[in-house]
Amino acid sequence: MIEKWPVLSTRQLGDFRIFTVRSDVKRSPRTGQEHDFFVLDTRSWVNVIAVTPDDRLVMVEQYRHGSDTIELEIAGGVMDTGETSPLVGGQRELREETGYTGDRAQLIGRIFPNPAIMSNVCHTVLVEDCRLTHPVEFDHCEDIRTHLVPVRELAGLVASGKIQHALVVVALYHFELWRRGQGRPLV
C-alpha cells in the first residue's frame, strides 16, 4: 500500500508574486530516508466553459509569455485573494475577460495542474445561456480578443493544435463528459 510521506520540516525559499517556492524535507515510508522536495504554492485557478444559447463557446485569444505564442483558450485565471468559491471566481473571470454572463453555473471538473511540484487546484466551471452583458475589464497585463466558437468545432481545434493549453484541453474534456452525462457535479 502506498503511504503519504511525513513532513519533517518546511521552509519558504522565495516569493515571486504569483507563486512561492518552498522546500519540504520528507521521509520515505518505504526506506526511511529523508529527501528534500521543492513545491510551488499558488492560489487555485478556475477555467470557464461558457456556452451561448445557440451552442457556441465563449473563447478568448491571448498572448502567453511562457510559450511565446498566441493561444485560443477559455476564460479563466487565478482566483482572487479571499475568493473561496470557484463558481464566483469563474463568473467574475468570464465577465471581466469577455463581458459575458450566464446562468446555472456549476462545477464540472477539478484537477491538480502538476501534483509533482504544485499544490494548487484548477476548477472547471460551466456557465450556460451566456450573453454579452458588460464591457470587458482587462487586468493591466491582459490583451484579449473574444471569439464565439461552435461547440461542434472544439474537437477539431484540439486535434489540429489550434487549442494547445493543457488545462483548457482538460476543461474541454470535462465538458464533453458532462455533455455525455458521464460527468459528475462537484461541490
URLINVEN-V894324 format. One record per pair of residues at least 6 apart in sequence whose ideal C-beta (glycine too) atoms are under 7 Angstrom apart, sorted by the first residue. I is the first residue (numbers start at 1). GAP is how many residues later the second one is. Records with the same first field share a line. If there is no record, write none. Layout:
I = GAP / GAP
This chain:
3 = 26
5 = 21 / 22 / 23 / 24
6 = 20 / 21
7 = 17 / 19
8 = 17 / 18 / 19 / 26
9 = 16
10 = 12 / 13 / 14
11 = 11 / 12
12 = 8 / 10
13 = 8 / 9 / 10
14 = 6 / 7
18 = 24
19 = 21 / 22 / 23
20 = 21
21 = 17 / 19
22 = 17 / 19
23 = 13 / 15
24 = 13 / 15
25 = 9 / 11
26 = 9 / 11
27 = 7
28 = 7
38 = 79
39 = 78 / 80
40 = 77 / 78
41 = 78
42 = 78
43 = 35 / 36 / 77
44 = 35 / 76 / 77 / 79
45 = 31 / 32 / 33 / 34 / 75 / 77
46 = 30 / 31 / 33 / 40 / 43 / 44 / 47 / 77 / 79
47 = 27 / 29 / 75 / 77 / 120 / 121 / 124
48 = 26 / 27 / 28 / 42 / 45 / 46 / 77 / 79
49 = 8 / 25 / 75 / 77 / 122 / 126
50 = 7 / 8 / 25 / 44 / 50 / 52 / 77 / 80
51 = 6 / 77 / 79 / 100
52 = 6 / 78 / 96
53 = 76
55 = 95 / 96
56 = 92 / 93 / 94 / 95
57 = 17 / 92 / 94 / 97
58 = 17 / 40 / 42 / 72 / 88 / 90
59 = 13 / 14 / 15 / 88 / 90
60 = 13 / 14 / 15 / 37 / 38 / 84 / 85 / 86
61 = 9 / 11 / 84 / 86
62 = 8 / 9 / 11 / 80 / 81 / 82
63 = 7 / 80
64 = 7
71 = 93 / 94
72 = 85 / 90 / 91
73 = 92 / 95
74 = 94 / 97
75 = 18 / 19 / 22 / 23
76 = 17
77 = 16
79 = 7 / 10
80 = 9
83 = 6
86 = 21 / 37 / 39
87 = 18 / 20 / 38
90 = 15 / 35 / 37
91 = 10 / 14 / 36
94 = 6 / 7 / 33
95 = 6 / 39
96 = 40 / 41
97 = 39 / 47
98 = 38 / 48
99 = 33 / 34 / 35 / 36 / 37
100 = 30 / 31 / 32 / 33
101 = 29 / 30 / 32 / 33
102 = 25 / 26 / 27 / 28 / 29
103 = 25 / 26
104 = 24
105 = 20 / 22
106 = 20 / 79
107 = 16 / 18 / 79
108 = 16 / 18 / 66 / 67 / 70 / 75 / 78
109 = 14 / 15 / 62 / 65
110 = 11 / 13 / 76
111 = 11 / 59
112 = 9
113 = 7 / 9 / 54
122 = 45
124 = 47 / 50
126 = 49 / 52
138 = 6
154 = 18
157 = 6
158 = 11 / 14
163 = 6
174 = 9
177 = 6
